[in-house]
Amino acid sequence: KQWYQRRVRGSSVDCLYKTVSREGVRALFKGMSTPLAACIPSYALYFMGHDHAIALQQKLLGRQEMSLWNHGVAGVTGGVYMVTILGPGERIKCLLQMQTGRGKGKYSGPIDVIRKTY
C-alpha cells in the first residue's frame, strides 16, 4: 500500500497485516480495475507503434531486413505509443490507492478520478 509506505517503515508482512486489519481484504485490490482495463489497449498501441516504426524504416531505408538498432528504435516507438494509455491509468490507480480508511474517500472510483482530475 502506498499510503503505508509513505508513513511508517516496516516489513511487507506488517504492511499487509495493517492494511487488511484497517481496511479489509478489498483494500489490497483498490485501484486495480484501471490498469486491468488499460492493459489490452496499451499493448495494442505498443504493437501498432512498433509495426509503424518498422514499416517506416523499411520504406526510408529501402530494405526488408532490419538491424538490431532498427528493432530497438521500433521498440522505443512502440513504448511511446503505449505510454499514452499507461501514464494516465497509473495516475488514476495511484490516486485511488492513496486514499485511506474504509469510509468515503475523496474519490469513489476510477470514473470519479477522471472527472475530478482531467
Secondary structure, 3 states (H helix, E strand, C coil): CHHHHHHCCCCHHHHHHHHHHHHCHHHHHCCCHHHHHHHHHHHHHHHHHHHHHHHHHHHHHCCCCCCHHHHHHHHHHHHHHHHHHHHHHHHHHHHHHCCCCCCCCCCCCHHHHHHHHC
